[in-house]
Amino acid sequence: MASAILTYHVVAGNVSAAQLLEMIKAGNGKAELTTVAGGKLTASLKGKNVVLTDEKGGMATVTTKDVNQKNGVIHLIDHVVLLKS
């Protein structure tokens, strides 16, 4: 169960904040992201903030963007997002 929660917070690829904003813009205000766990997260904007909505309707706001690592880029969020059970 713990690994499913962790992998629900991971999206394959190397998506910068600027690229995510473009995805949201191209999707008319929403971008659907598929997680490594196979779930869906919806990214949208609330004011100037990127917000992720999980499968249960919970929301998390990106608090720190573009933390570049060797294996990808991290965007920190303020809440845990959960899989639909």
N, CA, C and O atoms as a Maestro MAE file, in Angstrom:
{
 s_m_m2io_version
 :::
 2.0.0
}

f_m_ct {
 s_m_title
 :::
 protein
 m_atom[340] {
  # First column is atom index #
  i_m_mmod_type
  r_m_x_coord
  r_m_y_coord
  r_m_z_coord
  i_m_residue_number
  s_m_chain_name
  s_m_pdb_residue_name
  s_m_pdb_atom_name
  i_m_atomic_number
  :::
  1 25 0.826 -1.198 0.000 1 A "MET " " N  " 7
  2 3 0.000 0.000 0.000 1 A "MET " " CA " 6
  3 2 0.865 1.255 0.000 1 A "MET " " C  " 6
  4 15 0.583 2.201 -0.736 1 A "MET " " O  " 8
  5 25 1.923 1.270 0.825 2 A "ALA " " N  " 7
  6 3 2.778 2.451 0.901 2 A "ALA " " CA " 6
  7 2 3.446 2.730 -0.437 2 A "ALA " " C  " 6
  8 15 3.570 3.887 -0.839 2 A "ALA " " O  " 8
  9 25 3.881 1.669 -1.136 3 A "SER " " N  " 7
  10 3 4.522 1.896 -2.430 3 A "SER " " CA " 6
  11 2 3.533 2.438 -3.451 3 A "SER " " C  " 6
  12 15 3.918 3.226 -4.315 3 A "SER " " O  " 8
  13 25 2.262 2.034 -3.374 4 A "ALA " " N  " 7
  14 3 1.244 2.554 -4.290 4 A "ALA " " CA " 6
  15 2 1.025 4.047 -4.045 4 A "ALA " " C  " 6
  16 15 0.864 4.819 -4.991 4 A "ALA " " O  " 8
  17 25 1.021 4.446 -2.781 5 A "ILE " " N  " 7
  18 3 0.863 5.878 -2.467 5 A "ILE " " CA " 6
  19 2 2.060 6.662 -2.989 5 A "ILE " " C  " 6
  20 15 1.900 7.732 -3.576 5 A "ILE " " O  " 8
  21 25 3.263 6.125 -2.772 6 A "LEU " " N  " 7
  22 3 4.465 6.822 -3.242 6 A "LEU " " CA " 6
  23 2 4.488 6.943 -4.760 6 A "LEU " " C  " 6
  24 15 4.773 8.016 -5.291 6 A "LEU " " O  " 8
  25 25 4.190 5.847 -5.465 7 A "THR " " N  " 7
  26 3 4.251 5.901 -6.931 7 A "THR " " CA " 6
  27 2 3.094 6.684 -7.532 7 A "THR " " C  " 6
  28 15 3.154 7.068 -8.700 7 A "THR " " O  " 8
  29 25 2.032 6.929 -6.749 8 A "TYR " " N  " 7
  30 3 0.940 7.794 -7.209 8 A "TYR " " CA " 6
  31 2 1.410 9.257 -7.255 8 A "TYR " " C  " 6
  32 15 0.788 10.088 -7.917 8 A "TYR " " O  " 8
  33 25 2.489 9.562 -6.564 9 A "HIS " " N  " 7
  34 3 3.053 10.911 -6.550 9 A "HIS " " CA " 6
  35 2 4.130 11.103 -7.613 9 A "HIS " " C  " 6
  36 15 4.780 12.148 -7.644 9 A "HIS " " O  " 8
  37 25 4.333 10.113 -8.488 10 A "VAL " " N  " 7
  38 3 5.384 10.173 -9.501 10 A "VAL " " CA " 6
  39 2 4.767 10.070 -10.890 10 A "VAL " " C  " 6
  40 15 3.940 9.198 -11.154 10 A "VAL " " O  " 8
  41 25 5.184 10.978 -11.773 11 A "VAL " " N  " 7
  42 3 4.778 10.957 -13.178 11 A "VAL " " CA " 6
  43 2 6.050 10.733 -13.996 11 A "VAL " " C  " 6
  44 15 7.061 11.403 -13.784 11 A "VAL " " O  " 8
  45 25 5.990 9.795 -14.923 12 A "ALA " " N  " 7
  46 3 7.160 9.505 -15.751 12 A "ALA " " CA " 6
  47 2 7.493 10.707 -16.628 12 A "ALA " " C  " 6
  48 15 6.609 11.440 -17.071 12 A "ALA " " O  " 8
  49 25 8.767 10.886 -16.862 13 A "GLY " " N  " 7
  50 3 9.202 11.987 -17.721 13 A "GLY " " CA " 6
  51 2 9.908 13.059 -16.923 13 A "GLY " " C  " 6
  52 15 10.127 12.924 -15.719 13 A "GLY " " O  " 8
  53 25 10.250 14.098 -17.598 14 A "ASN " " N  " 7
  54 3 11.002 15.206 -17.016 14 A "ASN " " CA " 6
  55 2 10.261 16.484 -17.369 14 A "ASN " " C  " 6
  56 15 10.639 17.184 -18.309 14 A "ASN " " O  " 8
  57 25 9.200 16.794 -16.616 15 A "VAL " " N  " 7
  58 3 8.304 17.909 -16.940 15 A "VAL " " CA " 6
  59 2 8.615 19.108 -16.047 15 A "VAL " " C  " 6
  60 15 8.447 19.048 -14.829 15 A "VAL " " O  " 8
  61 25 9.065 20.180 -16.658 16 A "SER " " N  " 7
  62 3 9.337 21.408 -15.912 16 A "SER " " CA " 6
  63 2 8.023 22.125 -15.606 16 A "SER " " C  " 6
  64 15 6.979 21.794 -16.169 16 A "SER " " O  " 8
  65 25 8.084 23.099 -14.716 17 A "ALA " " N  " 7
  66 3 6.897 23.891 -14.397 17 A "ALA " " CA " 6
  67 2 6.389 24.610 -15.643 17 A "ALA " " C  " 6
  68 15 5.181 24.688 -15.865 17 A "ALA " " O  " 8
  69 25 7.297 25.133 -16.453 18 A "ALA " " N  " 7
  70 3 6.894 25.834 -17.683 18 A "ALA " " CA " 6
  71 2 6.185 24.877 -18.646 18 A "ALA " " C  " 6
  72 15 5.191 25.243 -19.273 18 A "ALA " " O  " 8
  73 25 6.701 23.648 -18.757 19 A "GLN " " N  " 7
  74 3 6.064 22.659 -19.631 19 A "GLN " " CA " 6
  75 2 4.686 22.271 -19.095 19 A "GLN " " C  " 6
  76 15 3.748 22.097 -19.873 19 A "GLN " " O  " 8
  77 25 4.559 22.138 -17.789 20 A "LEU " " N  " 7
  78 3 3.268 21.804 -17.198 20 A "LEU " " CA " 6
  79 2 2.259 22.915 -17.438 20 A "LEU " " C  " 6
  80 15 1.096 22.642 -17.732 20 A "LEU " " O  " 8
  81 25 2.690 24.164 -17.317 21 A "LEU " " N  " 7
  82 3 1.795 25.286 -17.610 21 A "LEU " " CA " 6
  83 2 1.322 25.261 -19.060 21 A "LEU " " C  " 6
  84 15 0.163 25.562 -19.345 21 A "LEU " " O  " 8
  85 25 2.211 24.906 -19.965 22 A "GLU " " N  " 7
  86 3 1.827 24.787 -21.379 22 A "GLU " " CA " 6
  87 2 0.824 23.659 -21.585 22 A "GLU " " C  " 6
  88 15 -0.110 23.791 -22.375 22 A "GLU " " O  " 8
  89 25 1.017 22.546 -20.872 23 A "MET " " N  " 7
  90 3 0.080 21.425 -20.961 23 A "MET " " CA " 6
  91 2 -1.307 21.840 -20.454 23 A "MET " " C  " 6
  92 15 -2.324 21.475 -21.043 23 A "MET " " O  " 8
  93 25 -1.338 22.597 -19.367 24 A "ILE " " N  " 7
  94 3 -2.605 23.077 -18.812 24 A "ILE " " CA " 6
  95 2 -3.278 24.022 -19.808 24 A "ILE " " C  " 6
  96 15 -4.483 23.931 -20.044 24 A "ILE " " O  " 8
  97 25 -2.499 24.919 -20.381 25 A "LYS " " N  " 7
  98 3 -3.023 25.863 -21.368 25 A "LYS " " CA " 6
  99 2 -3.572 25.126 -22.594 25 A "LYS " " C  " 6
  100 15 -4.658 25.449 -23.075 25 A "LYS " " O  " 8
  101 25 -2.829 24.141 -23.099 26 A "ALA " " N  " 7
  102 3 -3.247 23.372 -24.279 26 A "ALA " " CA " 6
  103 2 -4.504 22.550 -23.995 26 A "ALA " " C  " 6
  104 15 -5.274 22.257 -24.910 26 A "ALA " " O  " 8
  105 25 -4.712 22.179 -22.738 27 A "GLY " " N  " 7
  106 3 -5.875 21.384 -22.347 27 A "GLY " " CA " 6
  107 2 -7.048 22.233 -21.897 27 A "GLY " " C  " 6
  108 15 -7.940 21.746 -21.203 27 A "GLY " " O  " 8
  109 25 -7.052 23.507 -22.290 28 A "ASN " " N  " 7
  110 3 -8.136 24.430 -21.908 28 A "ASN " " CA " 6
  111 2 -8.325 24.514 -20.398 28 A "ASN " " C  " 6
  112 15 -9.449 24.506 -19.898 28 A "ASN " " O  " 8
  113 25 -7.212 24.593 -19.685 29 A "GLY " " N  " 7
  114 3 -7.260 24.802 -18.243 29 A "GLY " " CA " 6
  115 2 -6.977 23.573 -17.406 29 A "GLY " " C  " 6
  116 15 -6.911 23.662 -16.180 29 A "GLY " " O  " 8
  117 25 -6.805 22.411 -18.054 30 A "LYS " " N  " 7
  118 3 -6.529 21.189 -17.300 30 A "LYS " " CA " 6
  119 2 -5.557 20.302 -18.059 30 A "LYS " " C  " 6
  120 15 -5.583 20.242 -19.288 30 A "LYS " " O  " 8
  121 25 -4.708 19.622 -17.322 31 A "ALA " " N  " 7
  122 3 -3.799 18.629 -17.904 31 A "ALA " " CA " 6
  123 2 -3.942 17.352 -17.095 31 A "ALA " " C  " 6
  124 15 -3.779 17.364 -15.875 31 A "ALA " " O  " 8
  125 25 -4.245 16.252 -17.767 32 A "GLU " " N  " 7
  126 3 -4.349 14.965 -17.085 32 A "GLU " " CA " 6
  127 2 -2.995 14.281 -17.111 32 A "GLU " " C  " 6
  128 15 -2.378 14.120 -18.164 32 A "GLU " " O  " 8
  129 25 -2.547 13.884 -15.933 33 A "LEU " " N  " 7
  130 3 -1.249 13.240 -15.779 33 A "LEU " " CA " 6
  131 2 -1.454 11.810 -15.320 33 A "LEU " " C  " 6
  132 15 -2.237 11.557 -14.404 33 A "LEU " " O  " 8
  133 25 -0.763 10.879 -15.939 34 A "THR " " N  " 7
  134 3 -0.823 9.478 -15.526 34 A "THR " " CA " 6
  135 2 0.364 9.202 -14.617 34 A "THR " " C  " 6
  136 15 1.511 9.454 -14.984 34 A "THR " " O  " 8
  137 25 0.082 8.686 -13.438 35 A "THR " " N  " 7
  138 3 1.135 8.414 -12.466 35 A "THR " " CA " 6
  139 2 1.772 7.054 -12.721 35 A "THR " " C  " 6
  140 15 1.224 6.227 -13.450 35 A "THR " " O  " 8
  141 25 2.925 6.834 -12.119 36 A "VAL " " N  " 7
  142 3 3.609 5.552 -12.238 36 A "VAL " " CA " 6
  143 2 2.731 4.429 -11.684 36 A "VAL " " C  " 6
  144 15 2.829 3.289 -12.138 36 A "VAL " " O  " 8
  145 25 1.880 4.736 -10.715 37 A "ALA " " N  " 7
  146 3 0.967 3.747 -10.136 37 A "ALA " " CA " 6
  147 2 -0.208 3.445 -11.063 37 A "ALA " " C  " 6
  148 15 -1.001 2.544 -10.790 37 A "ALA " " O  " 8
  149 25 -0.321 4.201 -12.161 38 A "GLY " " N  " 7
  150 3 -1.415 3.978 -13.108 38 A "GLY " " CA " 6
  151 2 -2.633 4.831 -12.836 38 A "GLY " " C  " 6
  152 15 -3.638 4.712 -13.537 38 A "GLY " " O  " 8
  153 25 -2.566 5.682 -11.840 39 A "GLY " " N  " 7
  154 3 -3.672 6.571 -11.519 39 A "GLY " " CA " 6
  155 2 -3.631 7.849 -12.330 39 A "GLY " " C  " 6
  156 15 -2.740 8.049 -13.157 39 A "GLY " " O  " 8
  157 25 -4.596 8.706 -12.088 40 A "LYS " " N  " 7
  158 3 -4.693 9.983 -12.796 40 A "LYS " " CA " 6
  159 2 -4.663 11.140 -11.805 40 A "LYS " " C  " 6
  160 15 -5.285 11.084 -10.744 40 A "LYS " " O  " 8
  161 25 -3.938 12.175 -12.163 41 A "LEU " " N  " 7
  162 3 -3.951 13.453 -11.467 41 A "LEU " " CA " 6
  163 2 -4.331 14.506 -12.490 41 A "LEU " " C  " 6
  164 15 -3.915 14.427 -13.646 41 A "LEU " " O  " 8
  165 25 -5.110 15.483 -12.081 42 A "THR " " N  " 7
  166 3 -5.466 16.577 -12.968 42 A "THR " " CA " 6
  167 2 -4.790 17.844 -12.474 42 A "THR " " C  " 6
  168 15 -4.997 18.260 -11.334 42 A "THR " " O  " 8
  169 25 -3.984 18.454 -13.326 43 A "ALA " " N  " 7
  170 3 -3.303 19.713 -13.001 43 A "ALA " " CA " 6
  171 2 -4.122 20.868 -13.571 43 A "ALA " " C  " 6
  172 15 -4.608 20.806 -14.700 43 A "ALA " " O  " 8
  173 25 -4.266 21.913 -12.776 44 A "SER " " N  " 7
  174 3 -4.970 23.110 -13.215 44 A "SER " " CA " 6
  175 2 -4.382 24.306 -12.475 44 A "SER " " C  " 6
  176 15 -3.499 24.159 -11.630 44 A "SER " " O  " 8
  177 25 -4.880 25.476 -12.802 45 A "LEU " " N  " 7
  178 3 -4.409 26.690 -12.130 45 A "LEU " " CA " 6
  179 2 -5.486 27.234 -11.213 45 A "LEU " " C  " 6
  180 15 -6.668 27.245 -11.558 45 A "LEU " " O  " 8
  181 25 -5.064 27.689 -10.037 46 A "LYS " " N  " 7
  182 3 -5.920 28.409 -9.110 46 A "LYS " " CA " 6
  183 2 -5.176 29.702 -8.829 46 A "LYS " " C  " 6
  184 15 -4.259 29.742 -8.010 46 A "LYS " " O  " 8
  185 25 -5.584 30.756 -9.519 47 A "GLY " " N  " 7
  186 3 -4.796 31.979 -9.502 47 A "GLY " " CA " 6
  187 2 -3.502 31.726 -10.245 47 A "GLY " " C  " 6
  188 15 -3.525 31.310 -11.403 47 A "GLY " " O  " 8
  189 25 -2.375 31.971 -9.599 48 A "LYS " " N  " 7
  190 3 -1.071 31.712 -10.205 48 A "LYS " " CA " 6
  191 2 -0.480 30.369 -9.765 48 A "LYS " " C  " 6
  192 15 0.628 30.017 -10.172 48 A "LYS " " O  " 8
  193 25 -1.210 29.622 -8.938 49 A "ASN " " N  " 7
  194 3 -0.703 28.367 -8.394 49 A "ASN " " CA " 6
  195 2 -1.171 27.169 -9.205 49 A "ASN " " C  " 6
  196 15 -2.312 27.119 -9.665 49 A "ASN " " O  " 8
  197 25 -0.270 26.201 -9.373 50 A "VAL " " N  " 7
  198 3 -0.642 24.926 -9.985 50 A "VAL " " CA " 6
  199 2 -1.219 24.052 -8.883 50 A "VAL " " C  " 6
  200 15 -0.622 23.887 -7.819 50 A "VAL " " O  " 8
  201 25 -2.399 23.494 -9.162 51 A "VAL " " N  " 7
  202 3 -3.102 22.640 -8.211 51 A "VAL " " CA " 6
  203 2 -3.285 21.266 -8.849 51 A "VAL " " C  " 6
  204 15 -3.633 21.157 -10.024 51 A "VAL " " O  " 8
  205 25 -3.045 20.220 -8.059 52 A "LEU " " N  " 7
  206 3 -3.285 18.848 -8.498 52 A "LEU " " CA " 6
  207 2 -4.532 18.331 -7.808 52 A "LEU " " C  " 6
  208 15 -4.682 18.465 -6.594 52 A "LEU " " O  " 8
  209 25 -5.423 17.739 -8.587 53 A "THR " " N  " 7
  210 3 -6.619 17.114 -8.032 53 A "THR " " CA " 6
  211 2 -6.478 15.612 -8.212 53 A "THR " " C  " 6
  212 15 -6.216 15.129 -9.313 53 A "THR " " O  " 8
  213 25 -6.655 14.876 -7.113 54 A "ASP " " N  " 7
  214 3 -6.502 13.422 -7.184 54 A "ASP " " CA " 6
  215 2 -7.827 12.756 -7.532 54 A "ASP " " C  " 6
  216 15 -8.838 13.428 -7.739 54 A "ASP " " O  " 8
  217 25 -7.808 11.442 -7.593 55 A "GLU " " N  " 7
  218 3 -8.979 10.670 -8.000 55 A "GLU " " CA " 6
  219 2 -10.106 10.705 -6.980 55 A "GLU " " C  " 6
  220 15 -11.241 10.357 -7.305 55 A "GLU " " O  " 8
  221 25 -9.813 11.120 -5.751 56 A "LYS " " N  " 7
  222 3 -10.834 11.223 -4.712 56 A "LYS " " CA " 6
  223 2 -11.368 12.653 -4.584 56 A "LYS " " C  " 6
  224 15 -12.234 12.926 -3.754 56 A "LYS " " O  " 8
  225 25 -10.846 13.558 -5.409 57 A "GLY " " N  " 7
  226 3 -11.272 14.952 -5.333 57 A "GLY " " CA " 6
  227 2 -10.445 15.803 -4.398 57 A "GLY " " C  " 6
  228 15 -10.725 16.989 -4.222 57 A "GLY " " O  " 8
  229 25 -9.415 15.203 -3.788 58 A "GLY " " N  " 7
  230 3 -8.516 15.966 -2.925 58 A "GLY " " CA " 6
  231 2 -7.616 16.861 -3.760 58 A "GLY " " C  " 6
  232 15 -7.348 16.578 -4.927 58 A "GLY " " O  " 8
  233 25 -7.156 17.933 -3.155 59 A "MET " " N  " 7
  234 3 -6.331 18.894 -3.888 59 A "MET " " CA " 6
  235 2 -5.027 19.168 -3.150 59 A "MET " " C  " 6
  236 15 -4.977 19.192 -1.921 59 A "MET " " O  " 8
  237 25 -3.974 19.375 -3.937 60 A "ALA " " N  " 7
  238 3 -2.659 19.741 -3.416 60 A "ALA " " CA " 6
  239 2 -2.105 20.856 -4.287 60 A "ALA " " C  " 6
  240 15 -2.240 20.822 -5.510 60 A "ALA " " O  " 8
  241 25 -1.488 21.831 -3.664 61 A "THR " " N  " 7
  242 3 -0.900 22.965 -4.371 61 A "THR " " CA " 6
  243 2 0.609 22.787 -4.469 61 A "THR " " C  " 6
  244 15 1.257 22.393 -3.499 61 A "THR " " O  " 8
  245 25 1.164 23.075 -5.634 62 A "VAL " " N  " 7
  246 3 2.618 23.040 -5.807 62 A "VAL " " CA " 6
  247 2 3.201 24.217 -5.039 62 A "VAL " " C  " 6
  248 15 2.853 25.371 -5.289 62 A "VAL " " O  " 8
  249 25 4.095 23.910 -4.096 63 A "THR " " N  " 7
  250 3 4.695 24.959 -3.264 63 A "THR " " CA " 6
  251 2 6.110 25.315 -3.695 63 A "THR " " C  " 6
  252 15 6.556 26.446 -3.501 63 A "THR " " O  " 8
  253 25 6.809 24.359 -4.276 64 A "THR " " N  " 7
  254 3 8.164 24.577 -4.792 64 A "THR " " CA " 6
  255 2 8.254 23.860 -6.126 64 A "THR " " C  " 6
  256 15 7.889 22.689 -6.231 64 A "THR " " O  " 8
  257 25 8.736 24.549 -7.140 65 A "LYS " " N  " 7
  258 3 8.791 23.954 -8.479 65 A "LYS " " CA " 6
  259 2 10.237 23.783 -8.939 65 A "LYS " " C  " 6
  260 15 11.163 24.419 -8.436 65 A "LYS " " O  " 8
  261 25 10.384 22.891 -9.920 66 A "ASP " " N  " 7
  262 3 11.646 22.718 -10.637 66 A "ASP " " CA " 6
  263 2 12.861 22.424 -9.756 66 A "ASP " " C  " 6
  264 15 13.886 23.099 -9.852 66 A "ASP " " O  " 8
  265 25 12.735 21.416 -8.901 67 A "VAL " " N  " 7
  266 3 13.885 20.929 -8.136 67 A "VAL " " CA " 6
  267 2 14.504 19.834 -9.002 67 A "VAL " " C  " 6
  268 15 14.071 18.682 -8.971 67 A "VAL " " O  " 8
  269 25 15.511 20.206 -9.766 68 A "ASN " " N  " 7
  270 3 16.112 19.292 -10.735 68 A "ASN " " CA " 6
  271 2 17.030 18.287 -10.062 68 A "ASN " " C  " 6
  272 15 17.868 18.636 -9.231 68 A "ASN " " O  " 8
  273 25 16.847 17.024 -10.448 69 A "GLN " " N  " 7
  274 3 17.648 15.916 -9.949 69 A "GLN " " CA " 6
  275 2 18.197 15.144 -11.149 69 A "GLN " " C  " 6
  276 15 17.801 15.406 -12.285 69 A "GLN " " O  " 8
  277 25 19.088 14.213 -10.912 70 A "LYS " " N  " 7
  278 3 19.665 13.422 -12.002 70 A "LYS " " CA " 6
  279 2 18.610 12.603 -12.733 70 A "LYS " " C  " 6
  280 15 18.699 12.422 -13.948 70 A "LYS " " O  " 8
  281 25 17.612 12.107 -12.006 71 A "ASN " " N  " 7
  282 3 16.616 11.225 -12.609 71 A "ASN " " CA " 6
  283 2 15.287 11.914 -12.918 71 A "ASN " " C  " 6
  284 15 14.312 11.236 -13.242 71 A "ASN " " O  " 8
  285 25 15.226 13.230 -12.827 72 A "GLY " " N  " 7
  286 3 13.985 13.944 -13.155 72 A "GLY " " CA " 6
  287 2 13.896 15.275 -12.442 72 A "GLY " " C  " 6
  288 15 14.886 15.812 -11.945 72 A "GLY " " O  " 8
  289 25 12.691 15.785 -12.407 73 A "VAL " " N  " 7
  290 3 12.437 17.070 -11.764 73 A "VAL " " CA " 6
  291 2 11.339 16.877 -10.723 73 A "VAL " " C  " 6
  292 15 10.362 16.168 -10.964 73 A "VAL " " O  " 8
  293 25 11.505 17.510 -9.573 74 A "ILE " " N  " 7
  294 3 10.563 17.385 -8.468 74 A "ILE " " CA " 6
  295 2 9.807 18.699 -8.312 74 A "ILE " " C  " 6
  296 15 10.381 19.784 -8.411 74 A "ILE " " O  " 8
  297 25 8.512 18.573 -8.065 75 A "HIS " " N  " 7
  298 3 7.670 19.713 -7.705 75 A "HIS " " CA " 6
  299 2 7.041 19.351 -6.354 75 A "HIS " " C  " 6
  300 15 6.289 18.381 -6.262 75 A "HIS " " O  " 8
  301 25 7.342 20.115 -5.323 76 A "LEU " " N  " 7
  302 3 6.834 19.818 -3.989 76 A "LEU " " CA " 6
  303 2 5.387 20.283 -3.862 76 A "LEU " " C  " 6
  304 15 5.017 21.338 -4.377 76 A "LEU " " O  " 8
  305 25 4.570 19.483 -3.167 77 A "ILE " " N  " 7
  306 3 3.166 19.821 -2.954 77 A "ILE " " CA " 6
  307 2 2.867 19.878 -1.462 77 A "ILE " " C  " 6
  308 15 3.623 19.345 -0.649 77 A "ILE " " O  " 8
  309 25 1.763 20.527 -1.108 78 A "ASP " " N  " 7
  310 3 1.440 20.754 0.298 78 A "ASP " " CA " 6
  311 2 0.531 19.709 0.934 78 A "ASP " " C  " 6
  312 15 0.277 19.782 2.136 78 A "ASP " " O  " 8
  313 25 0.037 18.746 0.173 79 A "HIS " " N  " 7
  314 3 -0.807 17.688 0.695 79 A "HIS " " CA " 6
  315 2 -0.499 16.366 -0.002 79 A "HIS " " C  " 6
  316 15 0.075 16.338 -1.091 79 A "HIS " " O  " 8
  317 25 -0.888 15.284 0.643 80 A "VAL " " N  " 7
  318 3 -0.781 13.962 0.031 80 A "VAL " " CA " 6
  319 2 -1.948 13.802 -0.934 80 A "VAL " " C  " 6
  320 15 -3.078 14.170 -0.613 80 A "VAL " " O  " 8
  321 25 -1.676 13.251 -2.123 81 A "VAL " " N  " 7
  322 3 -2.744 12.931 -3.068 81 A "VAL " " CA " 6
  323 2 -2.974 11.422 -3.005 81 A "VAL " " C  " 6
  324 15 -2.039 10.650 -2.794 81 A "VAL " " O  " 8
  325 25 -4.243 11.010 -3.193 82 A "LEU " " N  " 7
  326 3 -4.595 9.612 -2.954 82 A "LEU " " CA " 6
  327 2 -5.245 8.957 -4.169 82 A "LEU " " C  " 6
  328 15 -5.964 9.590 -4.943 82 A "LEU " " O  " 8
  329 25 -4.961 7.667 -4.303 83 A "LEU " " N  " 7
  330 3 -5.586 6.834 -5.321 83 A "LEU " " CA " 6
  331 2 -7.050 6.609 -4.994 83 A "LEU " " C  " 6
  332 15 -7.439 6.587 -3.827 83 A "LEU " " O  " 8
  333 25 -7.845 6.443 -6.014 84 A "LYS " " N  " 7
  334 3 -9.230 6.056 -5.821 84 A "LYS " " CA " 6
  335 2 -9.236 4.591 -5.403 84 A "LYS " " C  " 6
  336 15 -8.582 3.762 -6.036 84 A "LYS " " O  " 8
  337 25 -9.964 4.270 -4.350 85 A "SER " " N  " 7
  338 3 -9.969 2.869 -3.888 85 A "SER " " CA " 6
  339 2 -11.291 2.191 -4.168 85 A "SER " " C  " 6
  340 15 -11.463 1.015 -3.845 85 A "SER " " O  " 8
  :::
 }
 m_bond[339] {
  # First column is bond index #
  i_m_from
  i_m_to
  i_m_order
  :::
  1 1 2 1
  2 2 3 1
  3 3 4 2
  4 3 5 1
  5 5 6 1
  6 6 7 1
  7 7 8 2
  8 7 9 1
  9 9 10 1
  10 10 11 1
  11 11 12 2
  12 11 13 1
  13 13 14 1
  14 14 15 1
  15 15 16 2
  16 15 17 1
  17 17 18 1
  18 18 19 1
  19 19 20 2
  20 19 21 1
  21 21 22 1
  22 22 23 1
  23 23 24 2
  24 23 25 1
  25 25 26 1
  26 26 27 1
  27 27 28 2
  28 27 29 1
  29 29 30 1
  30 30 31 1
  31 31 32 2
  32 31 33 1
  33 33 34 1
  34 34 35 1
  35 35 36 2
  36 35 37 1
  37 37 38 1
  38 38 39 1
  39 39 40 2
  40 39 41 1
  41 41 42 1
  42 42 43 1
  43 43 44 2
  44 43 45 1
  45 45 46 1
  46 46 47 1
  47 47 48 2
  48 47 49 1
  49 49 50 1
  50 50 51 1
  51 51 52 2
  52 51 53 1
  53 53 54 1
  54 54 55 1
  55 55 56 2
  56 55 57 1
  57 57 58 1
  58 58 59 1
  59 59 60 2
  60 59 61 1
  61 61 62 1
  62 62 63 1
  63 63 64 2
  64 63 65 1
  65 65 66 1
  66 66 67 1
  67 67 68 2
  68 67 69 1
  69 69 70 1
  70 70 71 1
  71 71 72 2
  72 71 73 1
  73 73 74 1
  74 74 75 1
  75 75 76 2
  76 75 77 1
  77 77 78 1
  78 78 79 1
  79 79 80 2
  80 79 81 1
  81 81 82 1
  82 82 83 1
  83 83 84 2
  84 83 85 1
  85 85 86 1
  86 86 87 1
  87 87 88 2
  88 87 89 1
  89 89 90 1
  90 90 91 1
  91 91 92 2
  92 91 93 1
  93 93 94 1
  94 94 95 1
  95 95 96 2
  96 95 97 1
  97 97 98 1
  98 98 99 1
  99 99 100 2
  100 99 101 1
  101 101 102 1
  102 102 103 1
  103 103 104 2
  104 103 105 1
  105 105 106 1
  106 106 107 1
  107 107 108 2
  108 107 109 1
  109 109 110 1
  110 110 111 1
  111 111 112 2
  112 111 113 1
  113 113 114 1
  114 114 115 1
  115 115 116 2
  116 115 117 1
  117 117 118 1
  118 118 119 1
  119 119 120 2
  120 119 121 1
  121 121 122 1
  122 122 123 1
  123 123 124 2
  124 123 125 1
  125 125 126 1
  126 126 127 1
  127 127 128 2
  128 127 129 1
  129 129 130 1
  130 130 131 1
  131 131 132 2
  132 131 133 1
  133 133 134 1
  134 134 135 1
  135 135 136 2
  136 135 137 1
  137 137 138 1
  138 138 139 1
  139 139 140 2
  140 139 141 1
  141 141 142 1
  142 142 143 1
  143 143 144 2
  144 143 145 1
  145 145 146 1
  146 146 147 1
  147 147 148 2
  148 147 149 1
  149 149 150 1
  150 150 151 1
  151 151 152 2
  152 151 153 1
  153 153 154 1
  154 154 155 1
  155 155 156 2
  156 155 157 1
  157 157 158 1
  158 158 159 1
  159 159 160 2
  160 159 161 1
  161 161 162 1
  162 162 163 1
  163 163 164 2
  164 163 165 1
  165 165 166 1
  166 166 167 1
  167 167 168 2
  168 167 169 1
  169 169 170 1
  170 170 171 1
  171 171 172 2
  172 171 173 1
  173 173 174 1
  174 174 175 1
  175 175 176 2
  176 175 177 1
  177 177 178 1
  178 178 179 1
  179 179 180 2
  180 179 181 1
  181 181 182 1
  182 182 183 1
  183 183 184 2
  184 183 185 1
  185 185 186 1
  186 186 187 1
  187 187 188 2
  188 187 189 1
  189 189 190 1
  190 190 191 1
  191 191 192 2
  192 191 193 1
  193 193 194 1
  194 194 195 1
  195 195 196 2
  196 195 197 1
  197 197 198 1
  198 198 199 1
  199 199 200 2
  200 199 201 1
  201 201 202 1
  202 202 203 1
  203 203 204 2
  204 203 205 1
  205 205 206 1
  206 206 207 1
  207 207 208 2
  208 207 209 1
  209 209 210 1
  210 210 211 1
  211 211 212 2
  212 211 213 1
  213 213 214 1
  214 214 215 1
  215 215 216 2
  216 215 217 1
  217 217 218 1
  218 218 219 1
  219 219 220 2
  220 219 221 1
  221 221 222 1
  222 222 223 1
  223 223 224 2
  224 223 225 1
  225 225 226 1
  226 226 227 1
  227 227 228 2
  228 227 229 1
  229 229 230 1
  230 230 231 1
  231 231 232 2
  232 231 233 1
  233 233 234 1
  234 234 235 1
  235 235 236 2
  236 235 237 1
  237 237 238 1
  238 238 239 1
  239 239 240 2
  240 239 241 1
  241 241 242 1
  242 242 243 1
  243 243 244 2
  244 243 245 1
  245 245 246 1
  246 246 247 1
  247 247 248 2
  248 247 249 1
  249 249 250 1
  250 250 251 1
  251 251 252 2
  252 251 253 1
  253 253 254 1
  254 254 255 1
  255 255 256 2
  256 255 257 1
  257 257 258 1
  258 258 259 1
  259 259 260 2
  260 259 261 1
  261 261 262 1
  262 262 263 1
  263 263 264 2
  264 263 265 1
  265 265 266 1
  266 266 267 1
  267 267 268 2
  268 267 269 1
  269 269 270 1
  270 270 271 1
  271 271 272 2
  272 271 273 1
  273 273 274 1
  274 274 275 1
  275 275 276 2
  276 275 277 1
  277 277 278 1
  278 278 279 1
  279 279 280 2
  280 279 281 1
  281 281 282 1
  282 282 283 1
  283 283 284 2
  284 283 285 1
  285 285 286 1
  286 286 287 1
  287 287 288 2
  288 287 289 1
  289 289 290 1
  290 290 291 1
  291 291 292 2
  292 291 293 1
  293 293 294 1
  294 294 295 1
  295 295 296 2
  296 295 297 1
  297 297 298 1
  298 298 299 1
  299 299 300 2
  300 299 301 1
  301 301 302 1
  302 302 303 1
  303 303 304 2
  304 303 305 1
  305 305 306 1
  306 306 307 1
  307 307 308 2
  308 307 309 1
  309 309 310 1
  310 310 311 1
  311 311 312 2
  312 311 313 1
  313 313 314 1
  314 314 315 1
  315 315 316 2
  316 315 317 1
  317 317 318 1
  318 318 319 1
  319 319 320 2
  320 319 321 1
  321 321 322 1
  322 322 323 1
  323 323 324 2
  324 323 325 1
  325 325 326 1
  326 326 327 1
  327 327 328 2
  328 327 329 1
  329 329 330 1
  330 330 331 1
  331 331 332 2
  332 331 333 1
  333 333 334 1
  334 334 335 1
  335 335 336 2
  336 335 337 1
  337 337 338 1
  338 338 339 1
  339 339 340 2
  :::
 }
}
